[in-house]
Amino acid sequence: MDYSDLKRYDPSGMHEVYNKWPQFAREAYEADLEPVDFKNIDHIVFAGMGGSGAIGDLFSAILSKSNIHVSLVKGYVLPKTVDEKTLVVIISVSGNTVESQTVLEYASKINCNVVAFSSGGMMESFCKKNSIPFRKIPKIHSPRSSFPTYVYSVIKVLNSILPINKKDVLESIFEFEKLKNKIATHNLTDSNPSLKLAELMSGIPLIYFPVGLQAAAIRFKNSLQENTKIHVIVEDVIEACHNGIVSWEKTSDVQPILLQGVDDYIKTKERWNILKDYFKSHNIAYLEIHSINGNILSKLICLVYLLDFVSIYHAVKTKTDPTPVNSIDYIKERL
């Protein structure tokens, strides 16, 4: 692959946006965004779809070891457990996502706390009309390409609630910038791990993930589906050992991808080794991806960056323009 391939098959320049992701992260965290301070919150609901929903996945992982209960809503309906100690965080990069707007309108009528993030649209209008805390964050190229800008903006605005200290945030941006030097488009060589993985991928990817890295796995699935236009499967590695593993008793064009954390639980590491032995004994070629060392934000943001670039390179490799999402447009036009 050379740069002319990127220009030919990614004419809108999504790869150029991804080259700037660490910069966007730093700019968002340093931006003059007014924080919100909600008191006595013991339940946070993240509501959003697609690229916006992936942001909720990431924060759910970050909050998993805190005392705050987290719910994810990727649809129209809030959980019945929402009450006066609940904060509903609604994210719609476009500001016009029907499902997220429905959640916003419902949340505004019940006894809970609400804050919304979008680039404008009907969500901004509704929040202003109903005096709901709202932060306007720019869309950069597309909702999925706006991921780091929204993640670090949400961190900045909800800093009094989220258990993420400044040191960890700055560490994550530093690791983000280090990773860029390896995977961005200035390095289209065998030393680029994203490009190497993209070139090794074939068939239908089946992404196995451990507890803690589900957000990265789901984001990878979504990015491959939208950018490369291929079918993708995701499975929890422990649960798969009780059911999904049996599928490998028949040959198929599915390709296992093992998404592993450097500090996975000891029994999970044992399971990874058994699974690899199984694949080797059955002559099933698999790919491995490992997280970096560091705090949970650093791990997840770098995995998302690494794997999103895989989806861009794989799209170009298969002569696919990553930007258009005609099938999504087809559905939205009929809602």
C-alpha positions, 0 to 999 in steps of 0.5 A: 500500500502507498499513499496514492492508494489512500487518496484513491480509495479514501477520497474524502480523507478519513485517514487524514482525520485519523492522523489528527486524533491525538491532536483532537483529544488534546484540544478537546481536553484543553478546550474552554468547556464549562463543567457540570456538577451534579450531586449524589449521582449513583447511576449514570445512563449513557444513551447514543447510537453508532459512533455516539453509542461507542462513547458510552461503551468506553465510559461504562468500562471506565466506571466498571470499578467504581461505585456508580451503576452504569446503564447503556441505552442504544435505543428508545427506552430508559431503564425503569431504575432511573430516579433523582440520583440518576444522570442521563448522558445523551450523545448524538454527534449529528444532533438528529439521531431519532432514538437519542432524541426520544430518550432526551424528550422522555428524560426531560419529563421525569425526575432525573438529571440530564446533560446532552452533547451534540454538534447541534441539530434538533437536540441543541434546539430542544435543550435550549428550549427546555433549559437542559444542560447542553454542550456543543461539540463539533463533528469532525468528518463523521460521527465515528471520526469524532470519537476522541473529540467527544470522549475528551470533551465528556471527560472535561465536562463530567470531571466531578463525576467520572473517576478519571484524574488529570494524570490518567487523562494526560497519560492517555493523550501521551500514549495516544501521541506515541501510537500515532507515530507507529500507525498513522499514514506517514508509516506505510511499512511493515513496522505499522501494526495497524497496516500489518493486521489489515493485510493479514485479515481475511474472511469474516472476523470473529473478535474475542474479547475479555472483560474490560475490553468489550468497548474496544471490541464493539468499536472495532466491529462497528468500524469494520462494518461501516468502513470496510462494509463486511460482516463481523462477529464479537464474542466474550472469550469466556462465554465462547468457551461454553458455546461458540467454540463448538462452531470451529468443529466445522470449517468456515471462512471465519477468522478468529482475532484475539483481543487481549489485555496485558493485565487480564484476570489470571484465569482469563489468561489461562483461557487464552492459552487453551484457546490458542492451543485448540486453534493450533491443534485444529490448524485454524490461523488466528490473529492476536492484538494486545493492549498497552500497559497503563490506566484503563483510559489509555488502554481503551483509547489506544486500542480503539485508535489502533483498530480503527486504523486497521478498518481504514487500511482494510477498506483501502486494501479491498478498494472500498471507500470507508466514508459512505454509509448508504444502508444507514442513510436508506433506513434513516430516510424512512424513519 
